[in-house]
Amino acid sequence: MIFVDWDPNGYPDGYIDHVMAVTGRANYAPRISQKSSNRSNISLETTVALAKQQGKKYTWYGLDLR
């Protein structure tokens, strides 16, 4: 799971707003699925590029299994 804090004012506000599931990998890079915009199994790189294109500022939090 990847948790994201984005804020409509352009700066993260300390609250988790969005969750994405890691659904696979390609060449060691995670692939992400999410309900918002119905994106399924796209690369994390593409996810970051789309957020930047939309002008979103964000903080990412990963869930690590130990």
PyMOL Python script that loads the backbone (N, CA, C, O; Angstrom):
from pymol import cmd

cmd.read_pdbstr("""\
ATOM      1  N   MET A   1       0.841  -1.169   0.000  1.00  0.00           N
ATOM      2  CA  MET A   1       0.000   0.000   0.000  1.00  0.00           C
ATOM      3  C   MET A   1       0.892   1.240   0.000  1.00  0.00           C
ATOM      4  O   MET A   1       1.951   1.269   0.627  1.00  0.00           O
ATOM      5  N   ILE A   2       0.442   2.238  -0.706  1.00  0.00           N
ATOM      6  CA  ILE A   2       1.107   3.539  -0.688  1.00  0.00           C
ATOM      7  C   ILE A   2       0.053   4.562  -0.298  1.00  0.00           C
ATOM      8  O   ILE A   2      -1.010   4.645  -0.914  1.00  0.00           O
ATOM      9  N   PHE A   3       0.360   5.335   0.728  1.00  0.00           N
ATOM     10  CA  PHE A   3      -0.540   6.370   1.217  1.00  0.00           C
ATOM     11  C   PHE A   3       0.013   7.719   0.775  1.00  0.00           C
ATOM     12  O   PHE A   3       1.227   7.926   0.776  1.00  0.00           O
ATOM     13  N   VAL A   4      -0.876   8.635   0.398  1.00  0.00           N
ATOM     14  CA  VAL A   4      -0.442   9.932  -0.115  1.00  0.00           C
ATOM     15  C   VAL A   4      -1.195  11.049   0.597  1.00  0.00           C
ATOM     16  O   VAL A   4      -2.403  10.970   0.823  1.00  0.00           O
ATOM     17  N   ASP A   5      -0.458  12.072   0.935  1.00  0.00           N
ATOM     18  CA  ASP A   5      -1.040  13.296   1.482  1.00  0.00           C
ATOM     19  C   ASP A   5      -0.916  14.361   0.395  1.00  0.00           C
ATOM     20  O   ASP A   5       0.175  14.874   0.147  1.00  0.00           O
ATOM     21  N   TRP A   6      -2.051  14.699  -0.263  1.00  0.00           N
ATOM     22  CA  TRP A   6      -2.037  15.869  -1.126  1.00  0.00           C
ATOM     23  C   TRP A   6      -3.094  16.822  -0.675  1.00  0.00           C
ATOM     24  O   TRP A   6      -4.098  16.439  -0.075  1.00  0.00           O
ATOM     25  N   ASP A   7      -2.856  18.055  -0.969  1.00  0.00           N
ATOM     26  CA  ASP A   7      -3.735  19.096  -0.470  1.00  0.00           C
ATOM     27  C   ASP A   7      -4.212  19.974  -1.615  1.00  0.00           C
ATOM     28  O   ASP A   7      -3.423  20.306  -2.501  1.00  0.00           O
ATOM     29  N   PRO A   8      -5.480  20.358  -1.619  1.00  0.00           N
ATOM     30  CA  PRO A   8      -5.989  21.207  -2.700  1.00  0.00           C
ATOM     31  C   PRO A   8      -5.343  22.588  -2.757  1.00  0.00           C
ATOM     32  O   PRO A   8      -5.429  23.270  -3.778  1.00  0.00           O
ATOM     33  N   ASN A   9      -4.698  23.003  -1.670  1.00  0.00           N
ATOM     34  CA  ASN A   9      -4.034  24.310  -1.664  1.00  0.00           C
ATOM     35  C   ASN A   9      -2.603  24.236  -2.172  1.00  0.00           C
ATOM     36  O   ASN A   9      -1.874  25.228  -2.137  1.00  0.00           O
ATOM     37  N   GLY A  10      -2.204  23.069  -2.639  1.00  0.00           N
ATOM     38  CA  GLY A  10      -0.876  22.935  -3.226  1.00  0.00           C
ATOM     39  C   GLY A  10       0.202  22.461  -2.275  1.00  0.00           C
ATOM     40  O   GLY A  10       1.345  22.272  -2.691  1.00  0.00           O
ATOM     41  N   TYR A  11      -0.133  22.261  -0.999  1.00  0.00           N
ATOM     42  CA  TYR A  11       0.861  21.793  -0.041  1.00  0.00           C
ATOM     43  C   TYR A  11       0.258  20.699   0.827  1.00  0.00           C
ATOM     44  O   TYR A  11      -0.898  20.806   1.235  1.00  0.00           O
ATOM     45  N   PRO A  12       1.021  19.645   1.120  1.00  0.00           N
ATOM     46  CA  PRO A  12       0.540  18.601   2.010  1.00  0.00           C
ATOM     47  C   PRO A  12       0.157  19.197   3.370  1.00  0.00           C
ATOM     48  O   PRO A  12       0.832  20.095   3.875  1.00  0.00           O
ATOM     49  N   ASP A  13      -0.935  18.687   3.957  1.00  0.00           N
ATOM     50  CA  ASP A  13      -1.425  19.230   5.219  1.00  0.00           C
ATOM     51  C   ASP A  13      -1.264  18.267   6.393  1.00  0.00           C
ATOM     52  O   ASP A  13      -1.744  18.548   7.491  1.00  0.00           O
ATOM     53  N   GLY A  14      -0.588  17.128   6.172  1.00  0.00           N
ATOM     54  CA  GLY A  14      -0.367  16.184   7.252  1.00  0.00           C
ATOM     55  C   GLY A  14      -1.428  15.115   7.386  1.00  0.00           C
ATOM     56  O   GLY A  14      -1.350  14.282   8.289  1.00  0.00           O
ATOM     57  N   TYR A  15      -2.427  15.120   6.501  1.00  0.00           N
ATOM     58  CA  TYR A  15      -3.490  14.120   6.534  1.00  0.00           C
ATOM     59  C   TYR A  15      -3.440  13.242   5.293  1.00  0.00           C
ATOM     60  O   TYR A  15      -3.274  13.743   4.180  1.00  0.00           O
ATOM     61  N   ILE A  16      -3.581  11.937   5.479  1.00  0.00           N
ATOM     62  CA  ILE A  16      -3.602  11.009   4.350  1.00  0.00           C
ATOM     63  C   ILE A  16      -4.915  11.202   3.590  1.00  0.00           C
ATOM     64  O   ILE A  16      -5.995  11.092   4.170  1.00  0.00           O
ATOM     65  N   ASP A  17      -4.818  11.489   2.297  1.00  0.00           N
ATOM     66  CA  ASP A  17      -5.993  11.736   1.469  1.00  0.00           C
ATOM     67  C   ASP A  17      -6.295  10.603   0.493  1.00  0.00           C
ATOM     68  O   ASP A  17      -7.410  10.500  -0.019  1.00  0.00           O
ATOM     69  N   HIS A  18      -5.306   9.760   0.239  1.00  0.00           N
ATOM     70  CA  HIS A  18      -5.427   8.818  -0.865  1.00  0.00           C
ATOM     71  C   HIS A  18      -4.606   7.564  -0.570  1.00  0.00           C
ATOM     72  O   HIS A  18      -3.549   7.633   0.056  1.00  0.00           O
ATOM     73  N   VAL A  19      -5.106   6.427  -1.028  1.00  0.00           N
ATOM     74  CA  VAL A  19      -4.387   5.162  -0.871  1.00  0.00           C
ATOM     75  C   VAL A  19      -4.326   4.461  -2.222  1.00  0.00           C
ATOM     76  O   VAL A  19      -5.317   4.409  -2.951  1.00  0.00           O
ATOM     77  N   MET A  20      -3.165   3.927  -2.546  1.00  0.00           N
ATOM     78  CA  MET A  20      -2.986   3.166  -3.777  1.00  0.00           C
ATOM     79  C   MET A  20      -2.422   1.796  -3.420  1.00  0.00           C
ATOM     80  O   MET A  20      -1.661   1.656  -2.463  1.00  0.00           O
ATOM     81  N   ALA A  21      -2.796   0.808  -4.185  1.00  0.00           N
ATOM     82  CA  ALA A  21      -2.301  -0.549  -3.962  1.00  0.00           C
ATOM     83  C   ALA A  21      -1.191  -0.853  -4.949  1.00  0.00           C
ATOM     84  O   ALA A  21      -1.302  -0.548  -6.137  1.00  0.00           O
ATOM     85  N   VAL A  22      -0.122  -1.453  -4.452  1.00  0.00           N
ATOM     86  CA  VAL A  22       0.927  -1.952  -5.336  1.00  0.00           C
ATOM     87  C   VAL A  22       0.429  -3.297  -5.849  1.00  0.00           C
ATOM     88  O   VAL A  22       0.250  -4.238  -5.076  1.00  0.00           O
ATOM     89  N   THR A  23       0.206  -3.381  -7.160  1.00  0.00           N
ATOM     90  CA  THR A  23      -0.415  -4.569  -7.749  1.00  0.00           C
ATOM     91  C   THR A  23       0.531  -5.398  -8.606  1.00  0.00           C
ATOM     92  O   THR A  23       0.127  -6.401  -9.196  1.00  0.00           O
ATOM     93  N   GLY A  24       1.768  -4.985  -8.674  1.00  0.00           N
ATOM     94  CA  GLY A  24       2.737  -5.746  -9.462  1.00  0.00           C
ATOM     95  C   GLY A  24       4.029  -4.981  -9.575  1.00  0.00           C
ATOM     96  O   GLY A  24       4.256  -3.988  -8.883  1.00  0.00           O
ATOM     97  N   ARG A  25       4.871  -5.468 -10.468  1.00  0.00           N
ATOM     98  CA  ARG A  25       6.119  -4.761 -10.747  1.00  0.00           C
ATOM     99  C   ARG A  25       6.568  -5.111 -12.152  1.00  0.00           C
ATOM    100  O   ARG A  25       6.238  -6.167 -12.692  1.00  0.00           O
ATOM    101  N   ALA A  26       7.322  -4.204 -12.722  1.00  0.00           N
ATOM    102  CA  ALA A  26       7.924  -4.412 -14.038  1.00  0.00           C
ATOM    103  C   ALA A  26       9.342  -3.872 -13.958  1.00  0.00           C
ATOM    104  O   ALA A  26       9.550  -2.700 -13.644  1.00  0.00           O
ATOM    105  N   ASN A  27      10.308  -4.720 -14.239  1.00  0.00           N
ATOM    106  CA  ASN A  27      11.718  -4.322 -14.142  1.00  0.00           C
ATOM    107  C   ASN A  27      12.032  -3.720 -12.777  1.00  0.00           C
ATOM    108  O   ASN A  27      12.722  -2.704 -12.688  1.00  0.00           O
ATOM    109  N   TYR A  28      11.533  -4.336 -11.726  1.00  0.00           N
ATOM    110  CA  TYR A  28      11.757  -3.936 -10.341  1.00  0.00           C
ATOM    111  C   TYR A  28      11.061  -2.644  -9.935  1.00  0.00           C
ATOM    112  O   TYR A  28      11.238  -2.194  -8.803  1.00  0.00           O
ATOM    113  N   ALA A  29      10.282  -2.038 -10.811  1.00  0.00           N
ATOM    114  CA  ALA A  29       9.536  -0.820 -10.486  1.00  0.00           C
ATOM    115  C   ALA A  29       8.093  -1.184 -10.141  1.00  0.00           C
ATOM    116  O   ALA A  29       7.470  -1.976 -10.848  1.00  0.00           O
ATOM    117  N   PRO A  30       7.555  -0.612  -9.057  1.00  0.00           N
ATOM    118  CA  PRO A  30       6.188  -0.940  -8.668  1.00  0.00           C
ATOM    119  C   PRO A  30       5.153  -0.490  -9.692  1.00  0.00           C
ATOM    120  O   PRO A  30       5.324   0.516 -10.380  1.00  0.00           O
ATOM    121  N   ARG A  31       4.070  -1.267  -9.772  1.00  0.00           N
ATOM    122  CA  ARG A  31       2.909  -0.908 -10.580  1.00  0.00           C
ATOM    123  C   ARG A  31       1.780  -0.650  -9.596  1.00  0.00           C
ATOM    124  O   ARG A  31       1.616  -1.384  -8.622  1.00  0.00           O
ATOM    125  N   ILE A  32       0.998   0.401  -9.854  1.00  0.00           N
ATOM    126  CA  ILE A  32       0.016   0.908  -8.914  1.00  0.00           C
ATOM    127  C   ILE A  32      -1.390   0.813  -9.489  1.00  0.00           C
ATOM    128  O   ILE A  32      -1.600   1.036 -10.681  1.00  0.00           O
ATOM    129  N   SER A  33      -2.358   0.479  -8.625  1.00  0.00           N
ATOM    130  CA  SER A  33      -3.777   0.531  -8.995  1.00  0.00           C
ATOM    131  C   SER A  33      -4.496   1.396  -7.973  1.00  0.00           C
ATOM    132  O   SER A  33      -4.175   1.386  -6.785  1.00  0.00           O
ATOM    133  N   GLN A  34      -5.487   2.151  -8.469  1.00  0.00           N
ATOM    134  CA  GLN A  34      -6.253   3.020  -7.588  1.00  0.00           C
ATOM    135  C   GLN A  34      -7.651   3.222  -8.144  1.00  0.00           C
ATOM    136  O   GLN A  34      -7.868   3.089  -9.349  1.00  0.00           O
ATOM    137  N   LYS A  35      -8.583   3.537  -7.291  1.00  0.00           N
ATOM    138  CA  LYS A  35      -9.962   3.752  -7.710  1.00  0.00           C
ATOM    139  C   LYS A  35     -10.137   5.122  -8.352  1.00  0.00           C
ATOM    140  O   LYS A  35     -10.828   5.250  -9.363  1.00  0.00           O
ATOM    141  N   SER A  36      -9.515   6.146  -7.773  1.00  0.00           N
ATOM    142  CA  SER A  36      -9.626   7.481  -8.354  1.00  0.00           C
ATOM    143  C   SER A  36      -9.098   7.450  -9.773  1.00  0.00           C
ATOM    144  O   SER A  36      -7.983   6.988 -10.014  1.00  0.00           O
ATOM    145  N   SER A  37      -9.862   7.921 -10.677  1.00  0.00           N
ATOM    146  CA  SER A  37      -9.524   7.923 -12.114  1.00  0.00           C
ATOM    147  C   SER A  37      -9.435   6.515 -12.684  1.00  0.00           C
ATOM    148  O   SER A  37      -9.008   6.338 -13.825  1.00  0.00           O
ATOM    149  N   ASN A  38      -9.831   5.512 -11.908  1.00  0.00           N
ATOM    150  CA  ASN A  38      -9.821   4.117 -12.351  1.00  0.00           C
ATOM    151  C   ASN A  38      -8.529   3.735 -13.072  1.00  0.00           C
ATOM    152  O   ASN A  38      -8.559   3.208 -14.184  1.00  0.00           O
ATOM    153  N   ARG A  39      -7.418   4.003 -12.436  1.00  0.00           N
ATOM    154  CA  ARG A  39      -6.124   3.630 -13.000  1.00  0.00           C
ATOM    155  C   ARG A  39      -5.766   2.246 -12.489  1.00  0.00           C
ATOM    156  O   ARG A  39      -5.816   1.979 -11.288  1.00  0.00           O
ATOM    157  N   SER A  40      -5.411   1.384 -13.402  1.00  0.00           N
ATOM    158  CA  SER A  40      -5.138   0.007 -13.028  1.00  0.00           C
ATOM    159  C   SER A  40      -3.770  -0.434 -13.521  1.00  0.00           C
ATOM    160  O   SER A  40      -3.481  -0.410 -14.718  1.00  0.00           O
ATOM    161  N   ASN A  41      -2.939  -0.836 -12.575  1.00  0.00           N
ATOM    162  CA  ASN A  41      -1.645  -1.432 -12.871  1.00  0.00           C
ATOM    163  C   ASN A  41      -0.743  -0.536 -13.734  1.00  0.00           C
ATOM    164  O   ASN A  41      -0.130  -0.998 -14.696  1.00  0.00           O
ATOM    165  N   ILE A  42      -0.673   0.754 -13.372  1.00  0.00           N
ATOM    166  CA  ILE A  42       0.226   1.664 -14.086  1.00  0.00           C
ATOM    167  C   ILE A  42       1.504   1.834 -13.263  1.00  0.00           C
ATOM    168  O   ILE A  42       1.515   1.567 -12.061  1.00  0.00           O
ATOM    169  N   SER A  43       2.550   2.268 -13.898  1.00  0.00           N
ATOM    170  CA  SER A  43       3.828   2.383 -13.197  1.00  0.00           C
ATOM    171  C   SER A  43       3.792   3.511 -12.171  1.00  0.00           C
ATOM    172  O   SER A  43       3.067   4.493 -12.332  1.00  0.00           O
ATOM    173  N   LEU A  44       4.580   3.353 -11.125  1.00  0.00           N
ATOM    174  CA  LEU A  44       4.696   4.414 -10.128  1.00  0.00           C
ATOM    175  C   LEU A  44       5.250   5.671 -10.786  1.00  0.00           C
ATOM    176  O   LEU A  44       4.855   6.781 -10.429  1.00  0.00           O
ATOM    177  N   GLU A  45       6.139   5.514 -11.720  1.00  0.00           N
ATOM    178  CA  GLU A  45       6.703   6.651 -12.453  1.00  0.00           C
ATOM    179  C   GLU A  45       5.604   7.444 -13.160  1.00  0.00           C
ATOM    180  O   GLU A  45       5.604   8.675 -13.123  1.00  0.00           O
ATOM    181  N   THR A  46       4.671   6.745 -13.799  1.00  0.00           N
ATOM    182  CA  THR A  46       3.547   7.406 -14.474  1.00  0.00           C
ATOM    183  C   THR A  46       2.654   8.107 -13.460  1.00  0.00           C
ATOM    184  O   THR A  46       2.182   9.218 -13.706  1.00  0.00           O
ATOM    185  N   THR A  47       2.420   7.461 -12.318  1.00  0.00           N
ATOM    186  CA  THR A  47       1.599   8.055 -11.264  1.00  0.00           C
ATOM    187  C   THR A  47       2.206   9.370 -10.786  1.00  0.00           C
ATOM    188  O   THR A  47       1.492  10.360 -10.627  1.00  0.00           O
ATOM    189  N   VAL A  48       3.512   9.387 -10.557  1.00  0.00           N
ATOM    190  CA  VAL A  48       4.205  10.601 -10.121  1.00  0.00           C
ATOM    191  C   VAL A  48       4.136  11.671 -11.210  1.00  0.00           C
ATOM    192  O   VAL A  48       3.901  12.842 -10.912  1.00  0.00           O
ATOM    193  N   ALA A  49       4.338  11.281 -12.461  1.00  0.00           N
ATOM    194  CA  ALA A  49       4.284  12.240 -13.569  1.00  0.00           C
ATOM    195  C   ALA A  49       2.897  12.874 -13.681  1.00  0.00           C
ATOM    196  O   ALA A  49       2.785  14.076 -13.921  1.00  0.00           O
ATOM    197  N   LEU A  50       1.844  12.080 -13.510  1.00  0.00           N
ATOM    198  CA  LEU A  50       0.479  12.618 -13.575  1.00  0.00           C
ATOM    199  C   LEU A  50       0.213  13.596 -12.429  1.00  0.00           C
ATOM    200  O   LEU A  50      -0.421  14.631 -12.636  1.00  0.00           O
ATOM    201  N   ALA A  51       0.685  13.281 -11.241  1.00  0.00           N
ATOM    202  CA  ALA A  51       0.512  14.189 -10.102  1.00  0.00           C
ATOM    203  C   ALA A  51       1.233  15.510 -10.348  1.00  0.00           C
ATOM    204  O   ALA A  51       0.686  16.579 -10.078  1.00  0.00           O
ATOM    205  N   LYS A  52       2.458  15.436 -10.858  1.00  0.00           N
ATOM    206  CA  LYS A  52       3.217  16.658 -11.156  1.00  0.00           C
ATOM    207  C   LYS A  52       2.538  17.464 -12.257  1.00  0.00           C
ATOM    208  O   LYS A  52       2.488  18.692 -12.192  1.00  0.00           O
ATOM    209  N   GLN A  53       2.016  16.773 -13.268  1.00  0.00           N
ATOM    210  CA  GLN A  53       1.319  17.441 -14.372  1.00  0.00           C
ATOM    211  C   GLN A  53       0.104  18.204 -13.856  1.00  0.00           C
ATOM    212  O   GLN A  53      -0.233  19.266 -14.379  1.00  0.00           O
ATOM    213  N   GLN A  54      -0.551  17.669 -12.837  1.00  0.00           N
ATOM    214  CA  GLN A  54      -1.723  18.317 -12.253  1.00  0.00           C
ATOM    215  C   GLN A  54      -1.338  19.384 -11.231  1.00  0.00           C
ATOM    216  O   GLN A  54      -2.209  20.025 -10.644  1.00  0.00           O
ATOM    217  N   GLY A  55      -0.040  19.575 -11.018  1.00  0.00           N
ATOM    218  CA  GLY A  55       0.445  20.594 -10.098  1.00  0.00           C
ATOM    219  C   GLY A  55       0.294  20.221  -8.632  1.00  0.00           C
ATOM    220  O   GLY A  55       0.318  21.096  -7.767  1.00  0.00           O
ATOM    221  N   LYS A  56       0.140  18.938  -8.340  1.00  0.00           N
ATOM    222  CA  LYS A  56      -0.050  18.504  -6.958  1.00  0.00           C
ATOM    223  C   LYS A  56       1.281  18.407  -6.224  1.00  0.00           C
ATOM    224  O   LYS A  56       2.274  17.911  -6.756  1.00  0.00           O
ATOM    225  N   LYS A  57       1.272  18.892  -4.997  1.00  0.00           N
ATOM    226  CA  LYS A  57       2.392  18.694  -4.075  1.00  0.00           C
ATOM    227  C   LYS A  57       1.982  17.539  -3.183  1.00  0.00           C
ATOM    228  O   LYS A  57       0.809  17.431  -2.825  1.00  0.00           O
ATOM    229  N   TYR A  58       2.907  16.678  -2.816  1.00  0.00           N
ATOM    230  CA  TYR A  58       2.513  15.473  -2.102  1.00  0.00           C
ATOM    231  C   TYR A  58       3.626  14.974  -1.203  1.00  0.00           C
ATOM    232  O   TYR A  58       4.795  15.330  -1.356  1.00  0.00           O
ATOM    233  N   THR A  59       3.225  14.142  -0.265  1.00  0.00           N
ATOM    234  CA  THR A  59       4.135  13.369   0.567  1.00  0.00           C
ATOM    235  C   THR A  59       3.666  11.933   0.481  1.00  0.00           C
ATOM    236  O   THR A  59       2.487  11.651   0.693  1.00  0.00           O
ATOM    237  N   TRP A  60       4.570  11.026   0.174  1.00  0.00           N
ATOM    238  CA  TRP A  60       4.253   9.606   0.030  1.00  0.00           C
ATOM    239  C   TRP A  60       4.630   8.869   1.308  1.00  0.00           C
ATOM    240  O   TRP A  60       5.647   9.168   1.934  1.00  0.00           O
ATOM    241  N   TYR A  61       3.801   7.904   1.685  1.00  0.00           N
ATOM    242  CA  TYR A  61       4.079   7.036   2.828  1.00  0.00           C
ATOM    243  C   TYR A  61       3.860   5.608   2.370  1.00  0.00           C
ATOM    244  O   TYR A  61       2.797   5.289   1.838  1.00  0.00           O
ATOM    245  N   GLY A  62       4.834   4.752   2.563  1.00  0.00           N
ATOM    246  CA  GLY A  62       4.704   3.359   2.169  1.00  0.00           C
ATOM    247  C   GLY A  62       4.416   2.474   3.376  1.00  0.00           C
ATOM    248  O   GLY A  62       4.815   2.787   4.498  1.00  0.00           O
ATOM    249  N   LEU A  63       3.737   1.397   3.141  1.00  0.00           N
ATOM    250  CA  LEU A  63       3.501   0.399   4.177  1.00  0.00           C
ATOM    251  C   LEU A  63       4.500  -0.711   3.960  1.00  0.00           C
ATOM    252  O   LEU A  63       4.512  -1.331   2.896  1.00  0.00           O
ATOM    253  N   ASP A  64       5.331  -0.974   4.934  1.00  0.00           N
ATOM    254  CA  ASP A  64       6.385  -1.960   4.820  1.00  0.00           C
ATOM    255  C   ASP A  64       6.028  -3.194   5.647  1.00  0.00           C
ATOM    256  O   ASP A  64       5.633  -3.078   6.807  1.00  0.00           O
ATOM    257  N   LEU A  65       6.165  -4.342   5.060  1.00  0.00           N
ATOM    258  CA  LEU A  65       5.927  -5.592   5.776  1.00  0.00           C
ATOM    259  C   LEU A  65       7.239  -6.100   6.338  1.00  0.00           C
ATOM    260  O   LEU A  65       8.237  -6.166   5.620  1.00  0.00           O
ATOM    261  N   ARG A  66       7.250  -6.454   7.588  1.00  0.00           N
ATOM    262  CA  ARG A  66       8.475  -6.956   8.215  1.00  0.00           C
ATOM    263  C   ARG A  66       8.205  -8.261   8.864  1.00  0.00           C
ATOM    264  O   ARG A  66       9.109  -8.856   9.452  1.00  0.00           O
TER     265      ARG A  66
END
""", "prot")
cmd.dss("prot")
cmd.show_as("cartoon", "prot")
cmd.util.cbc("prot")
cmd.orient("prot")
